[in-house]
Amino acid sequence: MSDSLRITSPVDGSTYAQRPLARRTEVLAALARAAAAQRDWQATALERRLALLERAVQVLEGQREVLAQELSWQMGRPLSQGGGEIDRFAERARHMLAIAPQALADIDAGSEPGLRRRICRRPLGVVLLIAPWNYPYLTAVNALWPALAAGNAVLLKPASQTALTGERLAQALTAAGLPEDLCPCLHMDHDSAAALMQQQSVGLVCFTGSVAGGRAVQRALAAGPGFAGANLELGGKDPAYVRGDADIEAAAEGIADGALFNSGQSCCAVERAYVHSDIYHDFVDALRAAMARRRLGHPLHADTTLGPMVSAAAADAVRAQVAAAQAGGARALLDAAGDQPGSPYLAPQLLVEVDHRMALMREESFGPVLGLMRVGGDAEALALMNDSDYGLSASIWTADLDAAERLGGELAVGTVFANRCDYLDPALAWSGLRYSGRGCSLSVLGYGALTRPQSFYLKSAP
């Protein structure tokens, strides 16, 4: 087993950075220091904690261009889009800070002469945050900022592919004035991470990643002496439904962006679409044109709108899924201009004449590909949208918002969009069903998993 991690850039296959992996003794020592720092942090006034966390947001905003370039080299996103992740990171962080006083406030359970009753929110202590590579800042902020705001310490394990993002987050927090031991970045292997999450002083594991990774977290927790909870944000196979009354051009552009942004490497990317037969042909033409406008190329070039996938292996897995669908009768509508087989540079693809017997329509693709089916109406669309092992989000494209709300209530997903997709509103709870995970982040509800209730029943002496 290697004692270091290496970031192999999908841009050109070069080694972008290398870091030593912490030994297990170092990881456990960091946990002990974080637990000690947390006790003082919990005693710090909420207003002070929020002010320091706002300062850390400003530190990261000041590094926006540098961070965007690092993201391009680490995971392949076009430079023109990398700064947007920092902007959305700041949006989410500030929203969670703004609602912290409300979310963490005591609950008055009703008092009367000689009796006081209330429920307080207390920090869990130490939270282990395991962040993915596809949106390393945006996914980390969902738990990192509210966990710290609530008075917890956080041990941050970034994905090896984007290891520098964890260092940047830890450095920004320290530069803003938070205690250095309160939120360290730890580069460690899976065995050390499993040992860490099994410690009794770890109160919660927040994991964003694959379904297999989520199962590994559950197995590790079950094997240890502790009783840490788990917030799991896992995969997706998110559907879109275009009703007969939809704005065809707007829906085509929105779904193309939802399917192709970040090369489709998003848990809530649109991976399958269902289109009403009344507008099917016009919509296919509009969607094909919208997808064809994406330009695959070197992510640091100004005209690139679609960068490489994170690795050649990831791209080849999508190529294989597309080839299997074609062998089963699917028809590809886009040429493969710019595609480089055996490399991370994968051209986008739109397939029609697909069905739910194909892996393309059932298994997570996590790449720039979209399968599209014709449907006769709402009932058929709902049945197909719900025919999935996943349940993260779904989008309905229609001029009738009442219909969107009614249909959305019948969908087994955590978030329903109308005329938008692939977006997390920090004021709303982010959650998934089935293989998409369990738990909740963002919104006032997101603070619930990061704290524990403590009840007070105070009765005057006779």
C-alpha positions in Angstrom: 0.0 0.0 0.0 1.3 3.4 -0.9 2.3 5.9 1.8 1.4 8.9 -0.3 -1.3 10.1 -2.7 -0.7 11.4 -6.2 -3.0 13.7 -8.1 -2.9 12.6 -11.7 -4.3 15.5 -13.8 -7.0 14.5 -16.3 -5.8 17.5 -18.4 -2.6 15.9 -19.6 -1.9 12.9 -17.4 0.8 14.7 -15.4 1.4 14.5 -11.7 -0.1 17.7 -10.4 0.7 17.2 -6.7 1.7 14.6 -4.3 1.1 14.4 -0.5 2.1 12.0 2.2 -0.6 10.0 3.9 -1.0 10.4 7.6 -0.2 7.3 9.7 -3.0 5.9 11.8 -1.3 7.2 15.0 -1.2 10.7 13.5 -4.9 10.5 12.5 -5.9 9.5 16.1 -3.7 12.2 17.6 -5.5 14.8 15.3 -8.8 13.5 16.6 -7.7 14.0 20.2 -6.5 17.6 19.5 -9.8 18.4 17.7 -11.8 17.1 20.6 -9.9 19.3 23.0 -10.2 22.3 20.7 -14.0 21.7 20.3 -14.6 22.2 24.0 -13.3 25.8 23.9 -15.0 26.4 20.5 -18.4 25.3 21.9 -18.0 27.8 24.7 -17.3 30.6 22.2 -20.3 32.8 21.7 -22.4 32.0 18.6 -22.0 35.6 17.2 -18.2 35.2 17.4 -18.2 31.8 15.7 -20.4 33.2 12.9 -18.1 36.2 12.4 -15.0 34.1 12.1 -16.7 31.8 9.6 -17.8 34.7 7.5 -14.2 35.9 7.5 -13.1 32.5 6.2 -15.6 32.8 3.3 -14.0 36.1 2.4 -10.5 34.5 2.5 -11.6 31.9 -0.1 -13.4 34.5 -2.2 -10.1 36.4 -2.4 -8.5 33.3 -3.9 -11.2 32.7 -6.4 -9.1 32.7 -9.6 -6.3 30.5 -8.1 -8.8 28.0 -6.8 -10.5 27.8 -10.2 -7.2 27.0 -11.9 -6.4 24.4 -9.3 -9.8 22.7 -9.9 -9.1 22.6 -13.6 -5.8 20.8 -13.1 -7.1 18.5 -10.4 -10.4 17.3 -11.9 -10.7 18.8 -15.4 -13.5 21.4 -15.1 -13.1 24.3 -17.6 -11.4 27.3 -16.0 -14.3 29.5 -17.1 -16.6 27.5 -14.8 -14.4 26.8 -11.8 -14.9 30.2 -10.2 -18.7 29.6 -10.2 -18.1 26.8 -7.6 -16.5 29.3 -5.3 -19.4 31.8 -5.8 -22.0 29.1 -5.0 -19.8 27.9 -2.0 -20.0 31.5 -0.6 -23.8 31.6 -1.3 -24.4 28.4 0.7 -22.0 29.2 3.5 -23.6 32.6 4.1 -27.1 31.3 4.0 -26.2 28.6 6.6 -24.6 31.3 8.8 -27.6 33.6 8.5 -30.1 31.0 9.6 -27.9 29.6 12.4 -29.4 31.8 15.2 -32.8 30.5 14.3 -31.8 26.9 13.7 -29.8 26.7 17.0 -32.2 28.7 19.2 -33.8 27.1 22.2 -37.3 25.7 21.9 -39.7 26.9 24.6 -41.7 23.8 25.5 -44.1 25.7 27.6 -43.6 27.0 31.2 -45.8 27.7 34.1 -45.3 29.0 37.7 -42.7 26.8 39.3 -41.8 24.9 36.1 -39.5 25.7 33.2 -39.3 23.5 30.1 -37.1 23.9 27.1 -35.1 22.1 24.4 -31.5 23.2 23.6 -29.4 22.3 20.6 -25.9 21.0 21.5 -23.0 20.2 19.2 -22.2 16.6 18.6 -18.5 17.1 19.4 -16.4 15.9 16.4 -17.7 15.4 12.9 -15.8 13.5 10.2 -16.4 15.0 6.8 -15.4 12.9 3.8 -15.8 15.1 0.6 -15.8 14.0 -3.0 -13.8 15.3 -6.0 -16.6 16.4 -8.4 -17.7 19.5 -6.4 -15.1 19.5 -3.6 -16.0 23.0 -2.2 -19.7 22.9 -2.8 -20.2 19.5 -1.2 -17.9 20.2 1.8 -19.7 23.4 2.7 -23.0 21.6 3.1 -21.7 20.2 6.4 -18.5 22.0 7.2 -19.8 25.6 7.8 -23.0 24.6 9.7 -21.1 22.0 11.8 -18.6 24.6 12.9 -21.3 27.2 13.4 -23.1 24.8 15.7 -19.9 24.4 17.8 -18.5 21.2 16.5 -14.9 20.3 15.5 -14.5 18.8 12.0 -12.0 16.4 10.6 -11.9 17.0 6.9 -10.8 14.2 4.5 -10.9 15.5 0.9 -10.9 13.1 -2.0 -7.4 12.2 -3.1 -8.1 13.5 -6.6 -8.8 17.0 -5.2 -6.6 16.9 -2.1 -5.6 20.5 -2.4 -9.1 21.7 -1.8 -9.2 20.3 1.7 -5.9 22.1 2.4 -7.4 25.4 1.1 -10.4 25.1 3.3 -8.4 24.3 6.4 -6.0 27.1 5.7 -8.8 29.6 5.1 -10.4 28.7 8.5 -7.2 29.1 10.3 -6.4 32.4 8.6 -9.8 33.6 9.7 -8.9 33.0 13.3 -10.4 29.6 14.0 -8.2 27.3 16.2 -5.8 25.3 14.1 -6.7 22.0 15.6 -10.4 22.6 15.2 -10.7 21.6 11.5 -7.5 19.9 10.2 -7.3 18.5 6.7 -6.2 14.8 6.9 -4.9 12.9 3.9 -5.4 9.3 4.8 -6.1 5.9 3.3 -9.4 4.0 3.6 -8.2 1.9 6.5 -7.2 4.9 8.6 -10.5 6.6 7.7 -12.4 3.5 8.9 -10.4 3.4 12.1 -11.2 7.1 12.7 -15.0 6.8 12.2 -15.1 3.9 14.7 -13.8 6.1 17.6 -16.3 6.9 20.3 -15.4 10.6 20.2 -16.7 10.9 16.6 -20.3 11.8 16.7 -21.2 11.9 13.0 -19.8 10.9 9.6 -20.8 13.1 6.7 -20.0 11.2 3.5 -20.6 12.3 -0.1 -19.7 9.8 -2.8 -20.7 6.5 -4.5 -23.2 4.0 -3.3 -20.3 1.5 -2.7 -18.6 4.2 -0.6 -21.7 4.7 1.4 -22.0 1.0 2.1 -18.3 0.9 3.2 -19.0 3.7 5.7 -21.9 1.7 7.1 -19.8 -1.4 7.4 -17.0 0.5 9.2 -19.4 2.1 11.6 -21.0 -1.2 12.4 -17.6 -2.8 13.1 -16.5 -0.2 15.7 -17.4 0.4 19.4 -18.8 3.8 18.8 -22.3 4.9 17.8 -21.6 7.6 15.3 -24.4 8.6 12.9 -24.0 8.8 9.2 -25.3 11.4 6.7 -24.9 9.8 3.3 -25.2 11.7 0.0 -24.8 9.1 -2.7 -25.6 8.5 -6.3 -28.4 9.6 -8.6 -30.1 8.8 -11.9 -32.2 12.0 -12.0 -35.0 12.2 -14.6 -36.5 15.2 -16.4 -40.0 15.3 -17.8 -40.9 17.7 -20.6 -44.7 18.2 -20.8 -46.5 19.1 -23.9 -47.0 22.7 -22.7 -43.2 23.3 -22.0 -41.2 26.1 -23.5 -39.2 23.8 -25.9 -36.1 26.0 -26.3 -35.8 26.9 -22.6 -36.3 23.2 -21.6 -33.7 22.0 -24.1 -31.1 24.5 -23.0 -31.8 23.8 -19.3 -31.7 20.0 -19.7 -28.5 20.2 -21.8 -26.8 22.2 -19.1 -28.1 19.8 -16.4 -26.8 16.8 -18.3 -23.4 18.2 -19.4 -22.2 20.7 -16.9 -19.1 19.4 -15.1 -19.0 16.7 -17.8 -22.1 15.2 -16.3 -20.2 14.4 -13.1 -22.8 15.4 -10.6 -25.0 13.3 -8.4 -28.0 15.4 -9.5 -27.1 15.7 -13.2 -30.0 14.9 -15.6 -29.3 11.4 -16.8 -32.6 10.4 -18.4 -35.4 12.4 -20.0 -39.0 11.8 -20.9 -40.8 14.0 -23.5 -44.4 14.2 -24.3 -45.2 12.9 -27.8 -46.9 16.1 -28.9 -43.6 18.0 -28.9 -41.2 15.1 -29.1 -39.6 15.7 -32.5 -39.3 19.5 -32.0 -37.7 18.9 -28.6 -35.2 16.4 -29.9 -34.1 18.8 -32.5 -33.7 21.6 -29.9 -31.9 19.4 -27.4 -29.5 18.0 -30.0 -28.6 21.5 -31.1 -28.1 22.7 -27.5 -25.8 19.7 -26.7 -23.9 20.1 -29.9 -23.0 23.7 -28.9 -20.8 22.4 -26.1 -17.1 22.5 -27.0 -14.9 19.7 -25.7 -11.3 20.7 -25.1 -8.4 21.7 -22.9 -10.0 23.1 -19.7 -7.7 26.1 -19.5 -8.6 27.3 -23.0 -11.1 30.2 -23.0 -13.5 28.6 -25.6 -13.8 25.3 -23.8 -17.2 24.6 -22.3 -16.8 20.8 -21.7 -13.6 19.6 -20.1 -12.3 16.0 -19.7 -13.8 13.6 -17.3 -11.8 12.9 -14.1 -10.0 9.9 -15.5 -9.7 7.7 -18.6 -11.3 4.8 -16.7 -14.4 6.9 -15.9 -14.7 8.0 -19.5 -14.3 4.5 -20.8 -17.1 3.3 -18.4 -19.5 5.8 -20.0 -18.3 4.8 -23.5 -19.1 1.2 -22.7 -22.5 2.1 -21.4 -23.3 4.0 -24.6 -22.0 1.1 -26.8 -24.2 -1.4 -24.9 -27.2 0.8 -25.4 -26.5 1.1 -29.2 -26.1 -2.7 -29.3 -29.6 -2.9 -27.8 -31.1 -0.7 -30.4 -30.5 2.9 -29.2 -29.6 5.5 -31.8 -26.9 8.2 -31.1 -27.7 11.6 -32.4 -24.4 13.5 -31.9 -21.1 12.8 -33.7 -18.1 12.1 -31.5 -16.1 15.1 -32.6 -13.2 15.6 -30.2 -13.6 12.2 -28.5 -10.3 10.5 -27.6 -11.0 6.8 -26.8 -8.8 5.6 -23.9 -8.5 9.2 -22.5 -10.6 11.4 -20.2 -11.7 13.5 -23.2 -15.2 12.1 -23.9 -17.6 13.8 -26.4 -21.2 14.3 -25.2 -23.9 12.0 -26.5 -27.7 12.0 -26.8 -29.4 8.7 -27.4 -33.0 8.0 -28.5 -34.9 4.8 -28.9 -33.8 3.7 -25.5 -35.7 1.8 -22.9 -35.5 0.7 -19.2 -33.9 -2.6 -20.0 -30.7 -0.7 -20.8 -28.1 0.2 -18.2 -28.0 3.7 -19.7 -31.5 4.3 -18.3 -31.0 2.5 -15.0 -27.4 2.7 -13.7 -25.6 5.9 -12.8 -23.6 7.2 -15.8 -21.9 10.1 -14.2 -20.8 11.4 -17.5 -21.9 13.6 -20.5 -24.6 11.3 -21.9 -28.4 11.5 -21.9 -31.0 8.9 -22.9 -34.4 10.3 -24.0 -37.7 8.5 -24.4 -41.1 9.5 -25.8 -44.1 9.3 -23.5 -47.9 9.6 -24.0 -48.7 11.7 -20.9 -48.2 12.4 -17.2 -49.1 8.9 -16.0 -46.5 7.2 -18.2 -43.9 9.8 -17.3 -44.4 9.3 -13.6 -44.2 5.6 -13.8 -40.9 5.8 -15.7 -39.4 8.5 -13.5 -40.1 6.4 -10.4 -38.8 3.2 -12.0 -35.3 3.6 -10.5 -33.1 2.5 -7.6 -32.3 6.1 -7.0 -34.3 9.1 -5.6 -32.3 12.3 -5.4 -34.0 14.9 -7.6 -36.3 15.3 -10.6 -37.3 18.1 -12.9 -40.6 18.9 -14.6 -40.7 21.3 -17.5 -44.1 22.9 -17.9 -46.0 26.1 -18.1 -48.4 24.8 -15.3 -46.7 25.1 -11.9 -49.8 23.6 -10.2 -49.4 20.5 -12.4 -45.7 20.4 -11.5 -46.4 20.5 -7.8 -49.1 17.9 -8.1 -46.9 15.5 -10.2 -43.9 16.2 -8.0 -45.8 15.0 -4.9 -46.0 11.6 -6.6 -42.3 11.3 -7.3 -40.1 9.3 -4.9 -37.3 11.9 -4.8 -35.9 14.3 -2.3 -36.1 17.5 -4.4 -38.6 18.4 -7.2 -37.7 21.2 -9.7 -39.9 23.0 -12.1 -38.2 24.5 -15.2 -34.8 24.1 -13.5 -32.5 21.3 -12.6 -29.1 20.5 -11.1 -29.2 23.2 -8.4 -29.1 23.1 -4.6 -31.0 26.0 -3.0 -29.5 26.4 0.5 -32.8 27.4 2.0 -34.2 23.9 1.1 -33.4 20.6 2.6 -31.1 18.4 0.4 -31.9 14.7 0.8 -32.2 11.4 -1.1 -34.1 8.2 -1.1 -33.0 4.6 -1.7 -29.5 4.4 -3.3 -29.3 8.2 -3.2 -28.6 8.1 0.5 -30.1 9.1 3.8 -30.1 12.1 6.0 -30.4 15.8 5.2 -28.2 18.8 4.7 -28.7 22.5 4.1 -31.7 24.6 5.3 -32.7 24.9 9.0 -33.2 21.1 9.0 -29.6 20.5 8.1 -28.6 21.7 11.5 -30.6 18.9 13.1 -28.1 16.2 12.1 -25.2 18.3 13.3 -26.5 18.8 16.8 -28.2 16.8 19.5 -31.2 17.9 21.6 -30.9 18.5 25.3 -34.1 18.8 27.3 -34.6 20.8 30.5 -37.4 20.1 33.0 -36.8 22.5 35.9 -39.3 22.4 38.7 -39.1 24.6 41.8 -38.5 22.8 45.1 -41.7 22.4 47.2 
